[in-house]
Amino acid sequence: MAVDCGMMILLPLLMAYSPLGEAVHEWLGIAITALLVIHHALNRNWYRTLFRGRYSGIRVLGTVTNMLLLADMIALPVSGILMSRHVFVFLDVKAGMSFARTVHLLASHWGLILMSFHIGVHGGARSKAAARKEASAVRTVIPRIAIALLGFWGVFAFIRQEIGSYLFLRNQFVFYDFSRPLVYFLADVIAVMVLFSMAGYYTAKGLKHRSS
């Protein structure tokens, strides 16, 4: 849980590349990559069971999401190292800089979507067990309303930050509005994360309901 929470905290900060600066961005990138390695080491048994058992709809969803996210998380640090101007500058890489920048732009925004969706899929897969522990309307309804409002905000944040244009490379240059405080940008990113976590949660929950 500590590793997962650490990645969730670092992700919005990594998206705030422009205001935080290149050097901070690179060190944060190293930190989240280290956490990803630890995350996969802790979940190594998942790889051992890939070719065992029956693949239900929800298992296919989880496996495809995990594989896409793994590919994305490999592309991000590799392209980042190639572009590095601070931490890995000693490598003195000169070739393929333009391609690495395009890959990094694409992978960073898809990483935001896939990681959020991944979180939701795992929550949806465990929804039945969590439902048994519900204690009161106050403890369940209020958080659900708050999450729904954040998800609704995420729709507008997705449009305002033009994330769709980066996902499909319709725009290859990130424009940051320095007139808005950093906290507003981070709130937008968190809202988008909630939106796609909700998408993953309800997709997984729907598949689980169909198979039950």
N, C-alpha and C positions, 0 to 999 in steps of 0.2 A: 504493500500500500504506500509506503514511504517513497519508493522508486516511482510508482505511477503518479503520485501527487507531485513529485518533483518535476516530472515531464510536463504535467498539465500546467504548472506554474511557469516553466521555461518557454513553453510554446508561444503564448501571447507576446512575451518579451522578445523572442526571436523574430516575430513578425514586425516588431517595431524597430526595424533595421536602421531607418534614416535618422530618427531622433537620438538613438542610443550610440550610433557610430559603429564603424567597421570593427575596431579592436574589440569592443564589448560584445558585438555580434559573434565574432569568431570564438571568443572564450565561452560564451553561452552555447554555441554550437558544439564545442568540445564537451561541455558538461552534459548536454542532452544526449549526445552520442554515447558517452560513458554510461549514462543511465539506461539507454536502450540496450547496450551490450549486457548489462546486469539483468535487465528485464528478461531478455531472451535466455540468459543462463539460468535464471530462476524458473523459467517455463520450458526448459529443454525437454521435459517429458512429452510435451505436445508434439514435438517433431518425431518422437519415437512411435507415436500412435497414429501418424498420418495415414499409414496404409493398413490400419487395423479397423475392424468394425464396419458398421453400416453408415452410409452417408445420408442423413436426413436433410431436409431442406435447410434447417437452421445450421447444421454442421457445414453444409456447402457454403452458405452465406459467410459463416465465420472464417472458414478456410480461405475462401477467395479474398475476403477483406484483409486477413492477416498476410497473405502472400503479396498482395498489392502494396500494403503498407511496408512490408519488409523490403521490397524492391525500391520503394520511394525513399526509405530511410538509409539505403545503401547509396542511392544516387545523391542524396543531399550532402553527406560529409565528403564524398569523393569530389564532387563538383566544387564544394566549398574550399577544400584543400588546394585544388587547382587554381582557384581565384584568390587565395589568401595573400594579403598584403602586410600581415603582421605576424601571426603565430607561426605560419609555415612559409614565410617569405624566403627562408634559407634554401628552399627547394628550387627557387629561381625558375619556375615554370613559365614558359612564354608561349608555347603552342596550345591551340585549342581553347583559348581564353573566352572567345565569343560563344562557342558551343557550350562551355561549362556554365557561363552566365545564364544562357537560355534554359539549360537543364535545371539549374538551381532555382530559377524563378518558377518554373513549372512544378518542380518537385516540392518546393516550399508551400505553395498554395494547395496542391493536391494532398500534401502531408497534413495540412490543417484539417481538410475535409475527412481524409481517411482515418486519422487518429481519433477525431471526434466521433465518427461513425463506429469505429472499433470499440470505443468506450460504451456507446449505446447498445451495440450488439451484445456485448457481454452482460450488460445490465438487463436486457430483454431476455436473455437466455436464463437468467437466474430470477426472473420476476416472480415465479410461482413460490419459490422458497422465501423470498422477501415478503410476499403477500401474507404469509402465515404469521409474520412477526408484527404486523400492523397493530398498533395499540389503541389509537384514538383518532377521531376526525381532525382534531387540531394539529396533531403531529404528522398527518398525511396529506390533508387537503391543502393547507397553507403552503407547504413546500411545492406541491404540484402546481398550484396557481402561480407561484413565483417562477417556477421553471417554465411554465407555459408562456408567461409574460416575457421572459428572457428569450425564449424561442421566437416569439412574435417579433420582438426587437431584432433578433438575428436576421429575419427576412429583410428588414430595411437596412441593417448594417451590411449585409451581403451585397445589396444593390449600391449603397453609398460608397463602400470601399472598392467597388467594381471587381470583386473577386472572380466573377464569371469570366471577365475578359482575360484574366491571367491564367485561369484554368485551361483555356483553349487558345492561348497565345494570340488573342486578338490585340492585346496590348503587351509589348515586351519591355516596357519601362514602368517601374513603380513610381507613382506620384504620391508624395506624402503632403498633407495639408498642415503646414507648420503653424497656421493660425489657430488650430484647435489644440487644446491641451492634450498631452500624452495620455492622460487617464481616460479621455473620451475614446481615443483610438483603441486602447486596451480593452475598454468596456465593449466596444464593437466586436473585437476579435473574440472575446469570451462569449458574447451573445451568439455569434456564428457557430462557435464550438457547441453551445447548448442546442442550437437548432439542428445540427447534424447528429449530435448525440441522441436527440429525440427521434430523428429519422431512423437511426440504427436500432434504437430501443423498440420502437413500434413495429419495425420490419421484423425483427427477431421475435417479438412477442406474438405477432400475427402468424408467423411460420410455426411457432411452438404450439399455438392454439389449434392450427389446422392439423398438426401431426398427433395431437392428443385425443 
